[in-house]
Amino acid sequence: MAFRADSNPNAEPIPVAITGAGIVTSMGFGLAENATGFRSGRTAFRQVTAFDVSRQRVGTAGEVEMTRISPGSGIGRRDWNRMDRGTRLAWCAAREAMESAGLKGGFMPIVVGTSAAAMPIGEEYYKRAVETPGGRAGQVLRTETYQVQRQMTAMARHLGVAGPLRIVSNACASGANAIGHAFHLVRTGKAERVLAGGYDALCQLVFAGFDALQALSPSGLPRPFDAARDGLALGEGAGFVVVESLAAARARGARVIAEILGYGAATDIHHLTQPHPEGDAALVTMTAACRMAGVSPEEIDYVNSHGTGTPLNDVAEGRAIQRWAGEAVAGVKVSSTKSAIGHLLGGAGAVEAVICLMAMEGQWLPASLNVREADSVCTFDLIREPRDAKVRTVLTNSFGFGGANATLIFRKEGEA
C-alpha cells in the first residue's frame, strides 16, 4: 500500500519513522560534511558569486559551491541544464535521503516545501523580455520550467519516484510544513511511505528584497539571540527525509533514524512580516506538537530555534519558549543553526530538521554562533559553543512571513 484516500479518520494513529535523510548547505554536501561542520562550530558564509551584489548593502551569504554538483548517472545533460539552481540542490539532498533509506525509487507521495523555487528562471525570462522586446527564443521553455511542479516532477522522475506531488509554499515554514504533512499522511494511513523536504536557492530578486528591507546584517554574520543583533544572513540548500510507517520500516529491515512524534501548525495573523511580540502562534505550535507527542517541555533535550538574528523575531520566539517551558525554562537548551549557514527561507525548516537528526545521531548539540552578549530574553540555556550531550528528543521551530508557524518533534528510536 503506497497511497490511500479512504483511510479511517478515527483509527489509532500509526507510529511514524524517518528512515532516510539528505542535506546540502553552504557547510557541505551530505550528512557527513554537514555534521562535521556543525559539530566543529564552523560558519559557512562567503561572497556571493551567483549574481551581481555590487549595488547591495551586503554582499555575502551562505552560498553553496555549485561547481561540486554534477548530474551523475541517470540524468542527461539536456535535462540537467533545464534544472534550476534550487532543483539541483533538492535533487542532491533527495537522492541522499533515498539512498540512506535503502530505496531505489518506487511509488510514494512527494511533499516539497519552497518559497523562491525556480525564481532565477523567472529572472532570466524578465531579463530577456526587457533586453529583446518581442524576442521569443527560449521564452516558452522558461515559462514552463519556471513552474515549481515542473521542476519537482523532473527531479522525481530522475529519482525513480512516482506518486502524487504536493507543493507547500508557506514562507519560511514551508519545509517544516512539508515534513509535517508527510507525517500526517503516514500517521493516518493515507500513505505508507513519503519523500518529503524543502529547498531554496539564492536569487537576485529575493536577495535584493531582503536587502531593501534592511533585514540583512551589515556585517554578513547573523547573531541570533545576541543583545546587539542586527539582521539575518541568507543561505541556500535543501533537506529531505523519507517518512514511513514504523511497521513498514521494520518489515523491510530499514534503519530507523528517528520517530516523528508531533507536529503543530498555526497562524498568528498579526502582521505581514512581523511576528506577534509575545510569540502567541509559536506558543500554540510548540504546545500542540508536545500534546500530540505526549511529552512535556522538561523531556525536550534540545530546541532548534527559528532564530533569524533579527531584533523582533528572536525576542518573540524567546518569549514563546519562556511561556511554553514555564518554570523549567532554565534547563531548556536552545540554539539557532542559521548562525552558521544563514536563513534558507522555504528550505529552512526541512534543513534544520535534518540537522536535528544529525545531532541525535551523533549525540551533540549545535551552537548559536557569533553571540557576544546574550539578549535578556535568554532565560533558557543558549548554546554558544557545540557540546556533547545526551540527545533523545528534539523540537524544531520554523516561522514565516504572514504569521506562519510550525513545530516538529523527533525522538531517537528506542528512547523513552
N, C-alpha and C positions, 0 to 999 in steps of 0.2 A: 504494500500500500504506500503510494507516494503522495497523493493529494486527494482529500475528500471534502465535499461540500455539505455532507449530510451528517456531520458529527453531532453527538448528543450534547447540548449545552449544559445539561445537568449531570453529566458524567463526572467521575472523580478526576481531578487534574492529573495529567500524565507527567511523571518526572522527566526533566529535560536536561540534556547534557551538551557540552561542547566537545567535539572530537577532533576538530582541526582549526588551526589559526594561521593567519599570514599577515605580514605587515611590511610596509615601505614608508620610510620617513627620511628627512634630511639626515637623521642619525645613521641610516644604513638600510640595506636590503635584507629582509628576512628577520626571523626571530632572534637568531644568534647575534647578529651585528647590533640590533637594537637593544637587546638585553645587556650586552657588554657596555654600550654607550650610556644607558640609563644607570646601570649599576656603578659605573665609574664617576657619575656626576658630570658628564661632558655636555657642553652646549653645541648646537649644530646650526649656526647662522652664518651666512656669507653674503657677499654682494650679489644682487640679483642679476642674472645674465639672460633670463628668458625673454625680457623685453626692456625697453629703454626706461630707466628710472631717473634720468638726469634732471628732470623737471619736478621731481617729487621731494618732499621734505626728508624722507627716509629712503635709503637705497638697499637695505639688507632684509633678508627673510630666511626662513628655514627651507631653502631650495634644495631639491633632490638632484643628485648628479645623474642627469638623464643619459649621459654617454655610457653609463653602465648597463642600460637596458637594451636588450636585443630581443627580436621576436622569438627566437628559439624554434624548436620543431613544431610543425602543425600550423604555422601562420605564414602565409605568403607575403612577399614584400608589398604587393599592392594593398592587401588588407591591412597590413601593419601601417602603411602610410596614411590610410584613412582613419586610423585610430588617433584620437586627440591625446594630448599630454596626460590628462587625467585618467582616461581609459587605460592607457599603458600602465600607469601606476596601479590602478584597480586590478588589471589582469595579473600583474606580478603577485599582488597580495592574495588574490583569489586562487591563483594556481598553487601557491604555497599552502593555503588552507586546505585545498583539496588533497594535495599530496600528503600533508601531515595527518589527514583523516583517513588515508589509505584508500581514497576513491579515485577512479579514473573516468569520472563522468557519471551519467545516468539521468534519470528523470526525477527532478525535485524543483520546488518553487525557488525563485531567487528574489530576494528583497534587498534593494540598494538605496542608501541614503546619500544625497549630494545636494549641493547648493549652487555652485557655479557651473558644474557639469562641463559641457564642451564649449564653454564661453570663448576660448581662443579661436574656434572656428567661426563663431559669430562675429568676432572682432575682425577676422580676415575678410569675411563677407562684406562688412561695412567699409573696410579699407578699400577693397576693390571697387565697390559701388561708388565711393567718393572719388577715387583716382580715375576711374574709367566709367563715367556715366553712360548707361546703356550697354556696357560690356557684359556679356553673359558667360564667358568662358569659366567653367568650373563652379559657377554660382548655384546651379541646381544641386550639384553634389554637396556643396557646402550647406545648403538649406537642409538637405536630408541628414547629413552626418552631424549637424549641429544638435539634432534631437537626441536627448539622453537615451531614450528607449532604443534607438538605432544603434548607438554605441554599445549599450549593455547587451543587446541581442547578439552583436558580433562577438563580444567577449565570451558570452555563454556558449556560442557555437564552437569557438576555438578551445574552450574548456571541456567540450563534450557534454555539457549540461543542457537538458531540455526541461521545460516546465513553465508555469505561469511566472511572469516577470512583473514585479511591483516596484515602483519608484517612489521614494519618500523624499519630499523636498520641504523641510520644515526648519529652515535656517540652520543654526548650529547644533540643533538637537537631532538632525536628520539621521546620522549614523547610529545613535543610540536608539532612536525610534525604529530603525530598520531591524536591529537585533531584537528589540522588544516585540516587534510584530512577528518576527520569525518564532520567537519564544511562545507567543500565543498560538500560532498555527500548530506547533507541535504539542503544546500543553493541552489543547482542546481536541486533539486527534484529527485535525484537518490535514496535517502533513506528518509524515514520518521523519523527514529529513529536509532541511532548508539550508541553502547557501545565502548568507547574509553579511552585509558590511556597509562601509561608506568610504567615500573618497572625495577629494577636491584637489585641483592643481592651481598653482599661481597663474593669474591672468592680469593683464594690464588694467582692465576696467575696474575689477574688484580692488586691486591694489591702490589705484588712484582714488577710488571712492573712499576707502578707509583712511587714506592719507588726507583727503579733503575734509573728512570729518574730524581730523586731528586725533584719531583714535590710536595711531601708531606711536610707539615710544620713540622719541627723537634719537635716543642712544642706540636703537636697534635691539636692545636687550630688555625683554619684559621682566618685571619683578613682581610676580603675583604675591599679594599679601604684604608687600613692603609698605611702610608708612608713607614713603615718598614715591610710590609707583606712578608712572606717567603714561601708561598705554600698553597696548599689546604689540606683538610681532606676528606677522602672517607666516604660515608654513604650508606645506603641501604633503600629500601622501595618501595612503589607503590602509584600511584594516578590514579583514574578512574572517569570518568564522563559519564552521559547519555546525549547525544546530540540529540535534536529532533526539529522538526519544531515548531515554536511558536503556530501555529494554532492547531497542533496535541496535544500539551501540554494543551492548553486551552480547547480543546474538551473533554479531559478525566479528566479535573479538577485537573491537576497536579500543584504542586507549582513550580513556575519558580524561580530558584536561581539567574540566571543572563542570559543575552543575550550575544552571541558571535557576536561582531561587525566587527572584522577584523583579517586578518592573512597575514603575509608576510614571504616569504622564499627566501633565496639567498645563493650563494656560492662565497667566495672571491678568491678562487684558489691562495692563497698567499703562503701558506706553509703547510707542512704535519701536524704540531702541533701548530704553532704559528698563532695568528690572525693578520690581517693587522694592522699595528701600528696606523692607523688613524680610524680604525673601519669602513672601507668602506662598507662591506656587512651588518654590523649591522645597519648602517645608511639606507641602502636600505630597509631592512625588516621593520624597525620602520616606515619609511616614507610610505611604501606600505600598511602596516597594518592601519595606520592612514587615508590614502587616501580611502581605502575600507570602513573603519568605518565612514568616514565623520566627523572626529574630528581633532582638532589641538592639538599641544603639551600642550597648555595652558589648555585644557579640561581634560588632564590626571591627575587624583588625586594621582596616585602612580605608580611608575615603580619598578617592581620586577626584579632586575638586574640578569644577569648570575653570576656575581661577585664571581669568584672562590677563590680569595685571592692569585693568582699567580701574579708576577710582570708585565708580559706582558698583560694578559687578562684584568685586571682592568683598566689599562690606555687606552687600545684600546676601551673598552666599554664606559669609561668616555668621551673620545673624540667624540665617536659617539653620545652620549647623548647631548654633547655641540653643535655639528653641527646640530642635529635634532631639538633641542629646540631653538637655536639661542638666541635672547635677553631675552627670557623667562626662560632661564636655571636656574636662581637663585631660581625660585619658584617650580622647579620640585623636588618632593620628591622621594628619591631613597633608597633602601636597598637591601641587599643580605641575604636571609634566609639560605644560605649554611653555614653561620657563626654559625648556631645553630644545624644543623643536618648533615652537610657535603655535599659532591657532590655525587648525586645519579646516575651519568652518564646517561644512556639511560632513566632512570626514572625521571630525574631531572625536565624536562620541564612540565611533567604531574603533578608531586607532587607540584611544585611551582604554577601551575595554580590553583590547589585546595586550596593552601594557600591564593592565591588572592581572591578566592571565600569566604573563611572564613573571610578575612579582610573586604570584602564588607558586609558580613552578620553581623559582629559584630561592624563595624564602628571603626576599629582601624588599625594601621599600624605596621607591624613587623619591627624589627631593624637589622642593621648591627652591630653585637656584637664584642667585643674584640678590637675595634678601639681605639688606644691611641693617634695617631696624624693622621688626615685625609690627604691623598695624595693631592697634589696641583691640581690634575685633578678634584677634587670635588668642582667645582664651582656651583654645584647643592646642594639641601638640603639633605645631607646624614643623614638618620635617625639612631641615635646611641642608642636610647632607645625607646621601644614601646610607642606609643602615641595614644590617642583618636583623631579621625579625621573624617570628612565627606568624605566618600569614595564612589564615584558613578561610576567612570570609571577608570579601571586599565590596565596597559600594562605590559606584562611579556616577557623577553628576554631569549633565550636559544641558546647557541653557542657550536659547537663541533669541534673536530679534523678534519682536511681536509677542514676547512673553512665553515662548515655547520652553517647556521644562521637561526633562526626562531623567529617571534614575534607574540603574540596573544593579542587581546584587548577584554575585557569584560566590560559590563555595568550592573549595578543593575537595574532590571526591574522597569519601571515606572519613571526612571530618565532621564532627557534630558540635 
